[in-house]
């Protein structure tokens, strides 16, 4: 009889412990991490900048003499080849954030990218250094091993812990292309546009026809405005990448507190900052 009572007591204790464990697990909150991952995934896939980076060389033909057109075509072909590098960087960030968001939402998803195919594609990209290729490979391999697991706090912590450095490296490589490639190129385009119209408007032998001059000045302002909008979009995208890197670094630095309500509140400003940066990019890109 005593033994039966002991077993009953132990059973109740076991049930109580299971209930408490389930309750604690259920209280873990990843709402802001899920929002951050979703925003990051959407913002990182913004490929209008890449298309514009290539299309800029066709626009430039109208502002440069014919003798420069063959070189512009050659540059366009080089940029077409380089596009694979930027596409891979953007897709790597997107895949990672979708994996993180899936874990935060309690989903089970399959990372369906072939690592063999990834190796082939990495060998073909021309714009990335060996270290940058290693970062892409490390992040993709980590996803293949991790995001197929069910939702558990330690899986999120492990993904953030192991993924932070390669993610930071991938974002750094992307920002380098955006700032030193795209934004710098748009500044050159702005100078070319301004010089093109100035040469026309202020040409010494140009007849001072008021209407023609007014139309030329209006065209100058519009053309420079379009270039300025593209430059703002490139800079806005760079800000987005910076916010993603900062937000993920914060999660990495506080990974032992993931799931706590206090951390959710503290992390919310990072999510809000990313949301504002993304809204600014969408506004500029209209």
N, C-alpha and C positions, 0 to 999 in steps of 0.2 A: 504494500500500500504506500509506504513511504517512497519506494522507488518510483511508483507510478506518479506520485505527486512531483517528484524531482524532474521526471521527464516532461510532465506538463509545464512545470515552471520553466525548464530550459527551452521548450518549444515556444512558449510565450515570449521569452527573452529574445530568442532568435528572430521571431516575427517582428518584435519591436525594433530590433537592430536593423532589419531589412527595411522596415517602414521609414525609420529615421534616415537611413542611407538614401532611400529613394527621395525623401523629402529634401534632403540637402542637395542632391543632384538636381532636383527639379527647381530649386531656388537659384541655381547658377544662371546668370543673365548674360547673354551675348548679343543683345539687341543692337548695341552701338557697333560692335565688331561686324555684325552682319551688314549694317548700313554702310560702314566704312568699306567693306569688301565689295559691296554692290556698286557703290559710287566709283571706287577705284577701277573696277572692271570696266564700267561704262566709259569712264573718262580716258582710260589708257588706250582704248581702241580708236580714238579720234584720228582717222587717217587722212582727213582733208589737207593737213599740213604736208603730208608726203606727196599727195597729188599736186599740190600747189608748188612745191619745191621743184618738181620736174617741169610743170607747166610754165614756170617763171622764165625758162629759157626761150620758149616760143614768144612770150610777151616782150622779152628783151630785144627781139629782132627789130621791132618797130622803132626802137630808140638807138640802135647802133647801125653803122654803115654795113652795106652788103658784104664787105670784105671780112667782117667778123662772124658772119652767119655759119660758116662751116665749123668754126671752133665752137659756136653755141650748140650746134648739132652734136658735136663730139662730147661736149659736157652733158648734154641731155642723155646720151647713151650711157655715159658713166653713172649718172644719177639713177637711171633705170636699173642698172646692175646693182647699185647700192641700196635700192629700195628694199631688197630682201633682208638686209641687215636690220633696218628700222622696223620692218614688219615683224621680224622674229622677236625683237626686243619688246615691242608692244604686246604681241601675242603671249609672250612668256609672263609678263606682268598680269595680263588678263586671266590666263589659265591659273596662275597662283591665287589670285584674288577670288576666282570662282571656287577653287578648292577650299580656301579659308572660309568663304561665305557658306559653302555647303556644310562644313563641319559646324559652324556657328548656328546654322538653321536646323541641325540634327538630321541632315540628309546623308544618304549613302550614294556616292556617285563614282563613276568609273573614269579614270584618266585614260582617255582613248587615243592619246597620241603615241605613235610608235617611237621608242627610243632609238631604234635602228635608223628610222627615217630622219629623226632629229640629227643624228650624227652625220648623215649624208648632207642635210641642209646646212649644217654648221660648216662643213667643209667647203660649201659653195659661196657663203657670204664673204664679201670682200672688205667690208668696212670695220669689222670687229677685230680687236686684238685677241691673242690667245687667252689672256686672262678673262676678257669679256665673254668669249665663247665658253670658257670653263664655268662662268657664273650661270649662263643660260642652261648648260648641261646639268649643273648641280641642282638648280631649281626644278627642272623638269624631272630629273631622277627622283628627287624628294617627293614630288607630287605623285609620281607613279607608285611610290611605296606607301604613301600616307593617306591620300584622300579617298582611297577605297575602303578605309576603315570606318566603322560606325562612330556616331557622335559620342565623344568622351572628352572630358576636360583635359586629360593629359595628352590626347592626340592634338588638340589645338595648341597647347603649350609646346609640344614637341615640334609642330610645324612652324610656329612662330620662332622658336629658338633656333632651329636648324636652317630656316629659310631666310632669316633676316639679312645675313651678310651677302649671300648671292643676290637677293632682291635689291639691296642697296647698290650692289655693283651693276646690276642690270639697269636700274634707274639712272645711275650716274652716267653710264654709257649712252643712254637715250638722251639725257639732258645735254651731253656734249654735242651730239648731232644737232639737236634743236637750237642750241645757243650759238655754237661755232659754225654750224652749217647753215641752217635755215634762217635764223635771225640775222646773221652776218650777211647772208646773201641778199636778204630783203633790204638791208641798209645800203648795199651797193646798188640795188635796183632803184631805190629812192633817189640816190645821187644821179644815176643815169637819166631818170625821168626828168628831174629838175634841170639838169644840164641841157637835155634835148629841147625843152620848151624855152629855156633861157636863150639858147643859141638862136632860136627862131624869133623870139620876141625882141631881143636886143641886137639882132644882126644889123650892122651899120648900113647896109644897102637895102634893108627891108623898108618898103613904103609904110609910113605911119598911118595905116588905115584904122580908124578907131574901132569899127565893128569887128574887123579881123583880129585886132589885138585883144579886144574884150573876149572874143570867143576862144582865142588861144590861151588867155589867162584862165578862163573858166575850165578849159580842158586840162590845163596844168594842175589846177586845184583838185579836180576830180580824180585825175590819175594818181597824184600823190596821196590823196585820201584813201584810195583803194590799196595802195601799197602799205600805208600806215595801218590800215585795218588788218592786213595780213601779218604785219609785224606784231601788232597787239595780240593777235591770235597765237602766234608762236610763243610770245612771252607769257601769255596766259596758260598755255599748255605746259610751259616750263614750271610755272607756279604750281600747277596741279601735280606734276611729278614730285616737286619739292614737298608738297603737303602729304602725298602718299608715303614718301620716304620718312618724313617726320612722324607721321601717325604710326607707321609700322615700328619705327624705332622705339616709340613710347610703349607700344605693346610688348616689345622685346624686353625693355628695361623693367617692366612691371608684370612679366609673364607669370610670376608666382601668385599674383592676385587676380588672374583672369577668372571671370565668373562672379566676382564680388560686385555688389551694387555700387559701392563707393568708387571702384575703378570705372564702372560704367559712366558715372557722373563726371569723373575727372577726364575721361576720354572723349566725352561728347563735344567739347570745344574743337578737338581735332577733326571730328566728323563734320561739324558745322563749317569749319574753315575750308575743308575740301569741297563741301557742297556749294559754298559761295564761290570758290574758284572755278568750279565746273559750270555754274550758272553764268559766270562772267565769260568763260570761253564760248558757251553756246550763244550768248548775246552778241559777242564780237563776230562770231562766225556766220551770223544771219546775213 
